[in-house]
Amino acid sequence: MTEIYIIRHAQAEGNLYRMMQGNWDGDVTPLGLRQIDALAERFRHVKIDALYSSDLYRTRVTASAITRWHSIPMQLDARLREIHMGSWETEFFGNLEYECPEKLHEFIFEPDRFSLDGAETYAQVARRASEALREIAANNPDRTVAVVSHGVAIRCMLSEVLGIPIGDTEHLPIPSNTGVVHLFYDKGSFTADYINDVSHLSGALAARPGNQISLRHEYIDPAEHRDYYISCYADTWRTSHGDLRGFVPETYYAAAVSHHADDHRAVSIIYNKDEPVGLIDMDTRRGAHAQYGWISLLYLREDYRSRGFGIQLLARPLRDYADMQRNALRLLVSSDNERALKFYKRCGFRQLSTQPGAAGELLLMERKLGGSRDARV
């Protein structure tokens, strides 16, 4: 009899950003790294004879929890990858909910019906992932193996080998981050001991769902939204400095117009459905020579602050600059804006230097892109 532990990857950027990850090879979050530590302790004294993983980074680094205490090779198999989402790769859920709600409903609740140009179907994922699982089981008789994969891929392979309809979310949930499935394989058949066990995660390490409202963005020409842009910048200035002394709106507005002229994706309004709640202004030319990206303004309306929405705004430039092959992200923050400084530090930014501003000292902050990646995996 073969014993199999199937593990979903730790919290990755796409999970935190409320973004469709698919085959996008993003990073693992700081919370995800702590989940991996807990997973390693869970399996420290469990006999593991062989280890298999999807070749995407978030699964490879999760699989390192096993190699921490077990000197076995990590065998990579692309058949264990997540479902490929075609044109939806790296799209944000807020935009998908707004632009194609029926198709997104199919993806989540009617997987048998879901199809999208360029994307895999659930049936295609089930075939390749279950083929990999059956091959792993057959090649490891009377051994204990660990398999690290992805949420939809795990659901698909389990549906196929256990005979549970893919739409039965009660008996076949998408595992939580680092959730463990325990199977036995004997004489060509699989049986489940448990599905989605996260007993190794304390309350602080459980990937909290957070605010389930998904914000969306629209790229805009600031020339058509002058008043809104200036009002957002003025509110940011007032929050940072206490009043509007030194604020010259036309200077910042003209810069935004220039940013849009350079790149139509530079300026975007953030919405909760149809309600504008924020704004992003990126200067995509600045820093290109040194391979860093620049955020000129990241604004969130006061009543949306300190509610878990900020990361959804920051996710946009993080994704876009990563796609541009930039190595880091930079911005300026007033030294008096304690709440903003706390947010950026929590999101991985560090101070590089200080410089004088029109209304006080500014801190130059930087976050490396791909910062947790480890060459060992």
Backbone torsions as a table, in degrees:
resi	resn	phi	psi	omega
1	MET	NA	135.3	178.3
2	THR	-102.0	134.5	178.7
3	GLU	-104.7	131.3	-174.0
4	ILE	-129.3	128.5	170.5
5	TYR	-107.7	119.0	176.4
6	ILE	-104.9	128.6	-172.4
7	ILE	-125.2	131.4	172.1
8	ARG	-82.3	148.2	-179.5
9	HIS	-59.5	160.3	176.4
10	ALA	-70.0	171.1	-179.3
11	GLN	-56.8	126.3	179.4
12	ALA	-113.7	171.2	-175.8
13	GLU	-55.4	-44.0	-178.1
14	GLY	-60.6	-35.9	176.2
15	ASN	-62.2	-45.3	-178.2
16	LEU	-69.9	-38.5	-174.6
17	TYR	-80.8	-7.1	-174.0
18	ARG	59.6	55.4	-175.2
19	MET	-128.5	145.9	177.5
20	MET	-75.7	108.5	-175.2
21	GLN	-79.9	-52.8	-176.2
22	GLY	54.7	-124.4	-179.9
23	ASN	-95.2	5.0	174.6
24	TRP	-60.2	130.6	-171.6
25	ASP	-97.1	68.0	-177.9
26	GLY	-81.5	-178.0	-174.4
27	ASP	-90.9	172.0	172.3
28	VAL	-97.8	141.6	-177.8
29	THR	-79.6	165.9	174.2
30	PRO	-56.5	-39.0	175.9
31	LEU	-63.2	-40.4	178.0
32	GLY	-59.9	-39.1	178.4
33	LEU	-64.8	-36.9	177.1
34	ARG	-70.4	-34.8	175.2
35	GLN	-62.5	-38.3	178.5
36	ILE	-64.1	-38.6	176.0
37	ASP	-59.4	-44.5	179.8
38	ALA	-66.0	-38.9	178.1
39	LEU	-63.5	-39.9	178.4
40	ALA	-60.7	-42.1	178.7
41	GLU	-66.2	-37.0	178.9
42	ARG	-59.4	-40.4	-175.3
43	PHE	-98.7	8.5	-176.8
44	ARG	-57.3	-41.4	-175.5
45	HIS	-111.3	18.1	175.6
46	VAL	-96.8	128.6	179.8
47	LYS	-68.4	119.1	177.3
48	ILE	-124.0	122.4	-177.0
49	ASP	-95.5	-26.9	-177.4
50	ALA	-150.3	150.0	-176.5
51	LEU	-132.8	130.1	178.4
52	TYR	-127.4	146.8	-178.7
53	SER	-148.9	149.4	163.1
54	SER	-56.1	153.7	-178.1
55	ASP	-86.4	0.4	176.8
56	LEU	-75.4	152.1	-171.1
57	TYR	-59.6	-43.9	-174.1
58	ARG	-63.4	-28.4	175.7
59	THR	-82.2	-37.2	179.8
60	ARG	-62.8	-43.6	-179.1
61	VAL	-70.8	-30.8	174.6
62	THR	-67.4	-40.0	178.9
63	ALA	-64.2	-21.0	177.4
64	SER	-65.4	-14.9	172.9
65	ALA	-61.6	-34.2	179.3
66	ILE	-76.3	-43.7	-177.4
67	THR	-72.1	-12.1	177.8
68	ARG	-60.9	-37.5	-177.2
69	TRP	-117.7	-1.9	-178.4
70	HIS	-129.0	119.7	-177.4
71	SER	-82.9	73.2	179.4
72	ILE	-131.3	151.5	-179.8
73	PRO	-73.4	151.3	174.1
74	MET	-94.4	114.9	-177.9
75	GLN	-97.8	121.0	-174.4
76	LEU	-94.1	140.3	-179.2
77	ASP	-142.8	114.0	-178.1
78	ALA	-65.7	-17.1	177.3
79	ARG	-68.2	-15.3	178.5
80	LEU	-90.3	4.6	179.8
81	ARG	-64.5	163.6	175.1
82	GLU	-70.0	162.3	175.1
83	ILE	-56.5	135.1	176.2
84	HIS	-83.7	127.9	-171.6
85	MET	-99.1	11.3	175.7
86	GLY	57.0	-127.1	-177.9
87	SER	-69.0	-11.5	178.6
88	TRP	-87.8	-5.6	179.1
89	GLU	-56.0	127.5	179.7
90	THR	66.3	11.8	173.2
91	GLU	-77.2	148.3	-179.6
92	PHE	-87.7	142.8	-177.1
93	PHE	-59.4	-35.3	179.2
94	GLY	-59.6	-40.4	177.5
95	ASN	-70.2	-40.5	179.4
96	LEU	-66.5	-40.4	178.5
97	GLU	-61.0	-34.5	-176.8
98	TYR	-83.9	-40.1	-171.4
99	GLU	-90.2	-29.8	-178.1
100	CYS	-147.7	63.2	-175.0
101	PRO	-62.4	-35.4	-178.5
102	GLU	-66.4	-42.5	-179.4
103	LYS	-68.0	-37.9	177.6
104	LEU	-66.4	-37.5	176.8
105	HIS	-60.8	-42.2	176.9
106	GLU	-59.8	-45.6	-177.7
107	PHE	-58.6	-40.3	-175.0
108	ILE	-86.5	-43.1	-168.7
109	PHE	-111.8	-17.7	-179.8
110	GLU	-131.0	62.8	-173.2
111	PRO	-59.8	-27.8	178.9
112	ASP	-64.7	-25.6	-177.1
113	ARG	-94.3	-16.0	-170.4
114	PHE	-67.9	130.2	170.2
115	SER	-151.6	146.4	-177.1
116	LEU	-152.0	136.1	-179.1
117	ASP	-54.5	126.3	177.7
118	GLY	85.1	-9.1	-178.3
119	ALA	-101.4	156.2	172.3
120	GLU	-75.4	153.6	168.4
121	THR	-89.7	164.1	176.3
122	TYR	-60.6	-37.5	-178.6
123	ALA	-64.1	-38.8	178.3
124	GLN	-65.4	-41.7	177.9
125	VAL	-64.5	-41.9	-179.8
126	ALA	-59.8	-40.8	-178.9
127	ARG	-64.6	-49.8	-175.8
128	ARG	-71.3	-40.1	-176.9
129	ALA	-71.5	-40.8	179.3
130	SER	-70.4	-32.6	174.7
131	GLU	-60.5	-43.9	178.2
132	ALA	-63.5	-43.7	-178.3
133	LEU	-64.6	-43.5	178.9
134	ARG	-62.9	-39.6	179.5
135	GLU	-65.8	-42.4	178.2
136	ILE	-61.5	-45.8	-179.3
137	ALA	-62.8	-44.3	-177.8
138	ALA	-66.9	-30.6	-177.9
139	ASN	-84.6	-1.7	-177.5
140	ASN	-131.7	58.4	-179.6
141	PRO	-62.8	134.9	176.7
142	ASP	58.9	30.5	177.5
143	ARG	-122.8	170.1	176.1
144	THR	-114.0	125.1	-176.1
145	VAL	-126.0	154.0	173.7
146	ALA	-116.9	137.9	-179.1
147	VAL	-128.7	123.0	-178.0
148	VAL	-110.2	123.6	-175.1
149	SER	-143.5	-151.0	-170.8
150	HIS	-126.6	164.3	-172.7
151	GLY	-55.7	-59.4	-178.7
152	VAL	-67.5	-40.4	179.8
153	ALA	-60.1	-40.2	178.8
154	ILE	-66.5	-44.5	177.1
155	ARG	-57.4	-44.0	-177.0
156	CYS	-65.2	-45.7	-178.5
157	MET	-66.5	-37.6	179.0
158	LEU	-68.3	-38.8	176.9
159	SER	-57.4	-42.4	-177.1
160	GLU	-70.6	-47.0	-172.3
161	VAL	-85.1	-21.6	179.8
162	LEU	-101.7	-9.7	178.9
163	GLY	73.6	26.4	177.8
164	ILE	-96.4	128.7	179.4
165	PRO	-55.5	138.0	-175.9
166	ILE	-61.7	-25.1	179.8
167	GLY	-83.8	-2.9	-178.8
168	ASP	-83.6	81.5	-176.3
169	THR	-71.3	-19.8	178.7
170	GLU	-67.9	-45.2	-177.8
171	HIS	-96.0	-10.0	-177.6
172	LEU	-138.7	68.7	-179.1
173	PRO	-75.8	159.2	168.4
174	ILE	-70.5	124.0	-178.5
175	PRO	-60.1	151.0	173.4
176	SER	-71.0	167.2	176.4
177	ASN	-60.3	125.9	-171.9
178	THR	64.9	14.8	173.2
179	GLY	-62.3	142.1	-173.2
180	VAL	-113.8	133.8	172.0
181	VAL	-109.1	133.9	-179.3
182	HIS	-116.4	117.4	-178.5
183	LEU	-121.7	158.8	168.9
184	PHE	-122.7	142.6	179.4
185	TYR	-125.3	125.2	-178.4
186	ASP	-150.6	127.3	176.3
187	LYS	53.4	41.4	174.5
188	GLY	86.3	-0.1	-177.2
189	SER	-120.6	147.7	177.6
190	PHE	-108.7	141.2	170.5
191	THR	-130.6	148.2	-177.0
192	ALA	-102.8	131.8	171.6
193	ASP	-85.8	-50.3	174.3
194	TYR	-154.1	159.3	179.8
195	ILE	-128.8	127.6	175.2
196	ASN	66.3	55.0	174.0
197	ASP	-89.6	127.4	179.8
198	VAL	-125.7	33.7	-176.9
199	SER	-65.0	-15.9	178.4
200	HIS	-78.6	-12.4	-178.1
201	LEU	-98.0	124.1	172.4
202	SER	-75.2	172.6	179.9
203	GLY	-55.1	-37.9	-177.9
204	ALA	-70.7	-23.7	-177.0
205	LEU	-97.4	-15.1	177.8
206	ALA	-62.9	133.1	-178.7
207	ALA	-69.4	96.3	-177.4
208	ARG	-64.2	137.6	-180.0
209	PRO	-63.6	-23.4	177.9
210	GLY	66.8	-157.9	-179.9
211	ASN	-75.4	119.9	-174.8
212	GLN	-82.8	-0.2	173.6
213	ILE	-75.6	124.8	179.5
214	SER	-102.1	118.8	179.7
215	LEU	-80.5	153.1	177.6
216	ARG	-121.7	166.3	178.9
217	HIS	-129.6	153.8	170.6
218	GLU	-131.1	126.4	174.1
219	TYR	-69.6	135.8	-175.0
220	ILE	-131.4	160.7	166.8
221	ASP	-94.5	112.4	-176.6
222	PRO	-58.9	-21.9	176.9
223	ALA	-62.5	-24.1	179.5
224	GLU	-94.7	-3.2	-178.1
225	HIS	-136.6	40.6	-173.7
226	ARG	-56.7	-50.7	-175.4
227	ASP	-62.8	-40.6	-179.3
228	TYR	-66.9	-43.0	179.6
229	TYR	-59.4	-48.9	-177.7
230	ILE	-64.3	-38.4	179.8
231	SER	-65.2	-37.7	177.8
232	CYS	-66.0	-44.1	-179.5
233	TYR	-66.4	-39.2	179.6
234	ALA	-63.8	-40.7	179.2
235	ASP	-65.7	-39.6	176.2
236	THR	-61.7	-44.2	-179.7
237	TRP	-62.3	-45.2	-178.8
238	ARG	-64.2	-40.6	178.2
239	THR	-64.0	-38.2	-176.5
240	SER	-77.2	-37.9	-169.8
241	HIS	-117.9	-6.8	177.3
242	GLY	93.3	-24.8	177.5
243	ASP	-156.0	-174.1	-175.5
244	LEU	-101.7	14.4	176.7
245	ARG	-61.9	130.6	-179.1
246	GLY	87.4	-5.5	-178.9
247	PHE	-82.0	121.1	179.2
248	VAL	-117.8	90.6	-170.1
249	PRO	-57.7	-39.7	-175.1
250	GLU	-65.0	-29.8	178.6
251	THR	-63.8	-46.5	-177.9
252	TYR	-73.4	-36.0	177.8
253	TYR	-64.7	-44.3	179.0
254	ALA	-61.4	-37.0	177.6
255	ALA	-63.9	-41.0	179.2
256	ALA	-63.3	-40.6	177.4
257	VAL	-60.5	-40.9	177.8
258	SER	-65.7	-40.4	178.6
259	HIS	-61.2	-42.1	179.3
260	HIS	-65.2	-38.3	178.9
261	ALA	-62.2	-33.8	178.7
262	ASP	-75.9	-34.4	-174.2
263	ASP	-154.8	118.7	-176.0
264	HIS	-66.3	-14.1	178.5
265	ARG	-93.9	5.7	-172.0
266	ALA	-68.9	-37.6	-174.4
267	VAL	-119.4	130.9	180.0
268	SER	-142.6	146.2	172.3
269	ILE	-94.7	137.9	178.0
270	ILE	-99.2	132.2	-177.1
271	TYR	-123.2	148.1	159.8
272	ASN	-102.7	99.5	-169.5
273	LYS	59.9	-107.5	-179.6
274	ASP	-106.9	5.7	-176.8
275	GLU	-98.6	119.0	177.8
276	PRO	-69.8	127.8	-176.9
277	VAL	-129.3	-0.5	-178.5
278	GLY	-172.9	-179.8	-178.0
279	LEU	-156.1	144.7	176.1
280	ILE	-126.1	133.4	176.2
281	ASP	-128.7	115.6	-179.9
282	MET	-113.5	134.5	172.4
283	ASP	-98.4	92.5	-170.9
284	THR	-75.2	-14.1	176.2
285	ARG	-82.2	-35.3	-177.0
286	ARG	-65.6	129.4	178.3
287	GLY	85.7	-5.2	-177.3
288	ALA	-60.2	-35.1	-179.0
289	HIS	-65.6	-28.5	-178.5
290	ALA	-107.4	9.6	174.9
291	GLN	66.1	31.4	170.0
292	TYR	-120.2	155.7	176.6
293	GLY	-101.1	157.1	-175.6
294	TRP	-126.4	131.3	172.8
295	ILE	-105.1	119.0	177.7
296	SER	-84.5	-33.9	-179.7
297	LEU	-153.1	131.2	172.3
298	LEU	-129.2	102.5	-171.4
299	TYR	-118.0	133.6	175.0
300	LEU	-131.5	132.3	-177.5
301	ARG	-58.1	146.6	-172.7
302	GLU	-52.1	-44.7	-175.7
303	ASP	-73.9	-3.3	175.8
304	TYR	-105.9	-3.2	-178.5
305	ARG	-79.8	154.2	179.0
306	SER	59.2	30.6	179.1
307	ARG	-127.6	13.6	177.9
308	GLY	87.5	7.7	-178.8
309	PHE	-87.8	-23.7	-173.3
310	GLY	-55.9	-39.1	-177.8
311	ILE	-64.4	-29.4	178.4
312	GLN	-67.8	-32.2	174.5
313	LEU	-71.0	-50.5	-177.6
314	LEU	-60.4	-29.4	-179.4
315	ALA	-59.5	-32.3	-178.1
316	ARG	-63.4	-56.9	177.5
317	PRO	-65.5	-30.9	176.0
318	LEU	-60.7	-45.5	178.2
319	ARG	-66.2	-48.2	-173.8
320	ASP	-64.8	-42.5	-179.6
321	TYR	-72.8	-30.9	173.2
322	ALA	-63.5	-40.4	177.4
323	ASP	-64.4	-27.8	177.3
324	MET	-83.5	4.6	179.8
325	GLN	66.6	27.2	173.8
326	ARG	-77.2	151.7	-176.8
327	ASN	-96.7	-14.8	-176.2
328	ALA	-155.8	168.0	179.5
329	LEU	-129.7	132.6	-177.9
330	ARG	-128.1	155.8	176.1
331	LEU	-162.8	168.7	176.1
332	LEU	-110.8	139.6	178.1
333	VAL	-133.0	137.9	175.2
334	SER	-63.4	137.2	178.2
335	SER	-65.6	-16.7	178.9
336	ASP	-87.1	-11.6	-175.3
337	ASN	-90.0	79.3	-173.0
338	GLU	-63.2	-38.3	-178.4
339	ARG	-66.0	-41.9	178.5
340	ALA	-65.8	-41.1	179.1
341	LEU	-61.9	-41.6	178.6
342	LYS	-62.3	-42.4	179.3
343	PHE	-62.1	-49.5	-176.6
344	TYR	-66.1	-38.5	177.5
345	LYS	-64.7	-40.0	177.7
346	ARG	-63.4	-28.4	-179.6
347	CYS	-90.8	10.6	172.2
348	GLY	97.5	8.3	177.3
349	PHE	-82.7	149.7	173.8
350	ARG	-131.9	154.8	-178.7
351	GLN	-78.3	132.4	175.3
352	LEU	-98.4	-40.6	-175.9
353	SER	-167.1	178.5	173.7
354	THR	-122.0	157.0	176.1
355	GLN	-153.6	153.1	180.0
356	PRO	-73.1	143.9	175.2
357	GLY	-121.1	177.5	-177.9
358	ALA	-64.6	-25.4	-176.9
359	ALA	-129.8	19.4	178.8
360	GLY	142.9	-176.7	-176.5
361	GLU	-70.8	138.8	176.5
362	LEU	-116.6	143.1	177.4
363	LEU	-104.4	128.4	173.8
364	LEU	-85.5	118.3	-175.9
365	MET	-113.4	147.7	179.6
366	GLU	-139.4	141.7	170.2
367	ARG	-124.2	128.9	174.6
368	LYS	-72.0	144.3	175.3
369	LEU	-95.7	131.2	-173.9
370	GLY	75.5	30.9	-169.4
371	GLY	-67.6	-25.9	-176.0
372	SER	-93.8	0.9	-174.1
373	ARG	-64.1	140.0	-174.3
374	ASP	-123.3	122.7	-176.8
375	ALA	-60.8	-20.5	-177.9
376	ARG	-70.3	-17.3	-179.9
377	VAL	-115.8	NA	NA
